[in-house]
Amino acid sequence: TLMGKARSMRLACQAPPNLWDEFIMTANYLTIQTTTHSLMHTTLYELWFVHKPDISHLQVNGSWAFVLIQN
């Protein structure tokens, strides 16, 4: 379920509970990008947009990220 995915992600990276809504949105996003057996191993994204989703931007939860501030 969506709640189970979000809970697992939050606990895996030891994030504080106040980020719960972010993990729910992430779990939903990943569910849409993930293949399912009932859809003949296609994603919901593929059914809607008729091409595979680009997942190259995904990072591991809890990983370090840096912001480039241009002067």
C-alpha positions as CSV (number, residue, x, y, z in Angstrom):
1,T,0.0,0.0,0.0
2,L,1.0,3.6,-0.3
3,M,1.2,4.1,3.4
4,G,3.4,1.0,3.8
5,K,5.8,2.3,1.1
6,A,6.0,5.7,2.7
7,R,6.6,4.3,6.1
8,S,9.4,2.0,4.8
9,M,11.1,4.9,3.0
10,R,10.9,7.2,6.1
11,L,12.2,4.6,8.5
12,A,15.0,3.5,6.1
13,C,16.6,6.9,6.0
14,Q,15.7,7.8,9.6
15,A,13.8,10.9,8.6
16,P,11.7,12.9,11.1
17,P,8.0,12.3,11.2
18,N,7.2,15.9,10.1
19,L,8.3,14.8,6.5
20,W,5.5,12.3,6.3
21,D,3.6,14.2,3.6
22,E,6.8,14.2,1.4
23,F,7.1,10.5,1.7
24,I,3.5,9.9,0.8
25,M,3.9,12.0,-2.3
26,T,7.2,10.2,-3.2
27,A,5.5,6.8,-2.7
28,N,2.7,7.8,-5.0
29,Y,5.1,9.1,-7.6
30,L,7.1,5.9,-7.5
31,T,3.9,3.8,-7.7
32,I,3.0,5.5,-10.9
33,Q,6.5,5.0,-12.4
34,T,6.6,1.2,-11.4
35,T,5.4,-1.7,-13.5
36,T,2.6,-3.9,-12.3
37,H,1.7,-7.5,-13.2
38,S,-2.0,-6.6,-13.5
39,L,-1.1,-4.0,-16.2
40,M,0.9,-6.5,-18.2
41,H,4.2,-5.2,-16.8
42,T,3.6,-1.6,-17.9
43,T,3.4,1.5,-15.8
44,L,0.5,3.8,-15.2
45,Y,2.6,6.5,-16.7
46,E,3.1,4.4,-19.9
47,L,-0.7,3.8,-20.2
48,W,-1.4,7.5,-20.0
49,F,1.5,9.1,-22.0
50,V,2.3,6.1,-24.3
51,H,6.0,6.1,-23.6
52,K,8.3,5.0,-20.8
53,P,8.9,7.4,-17.9
54,D,12.3,9.0,-17.5
55,I,13.6,8.0,-14.0
56,S,17.1,9.2,-14.4
57,H,16.5,12.0,-11.9
58,L,15.6,9.7,-9.0
59,Q,17.9,9.6,-6.0
60,V,18.1,7.5,-2.8
61,N,16.1,9.0,0.1
62,G,18.3,10.4,2.7
63,S,21.2,10.9,0.3
64,W,23.2,14.1,0.3
65,A,22.1,16.7,-2.2
66,F,23.7,20.0,-3.1
67,V,22.2,23.2,-4.5
68,L,24.1,25.3,-7.0
69,I,23.7,29.0,-6.2
70,Q,24.7,31.0,-9.2
71,N,26.1,34.5,-8.4
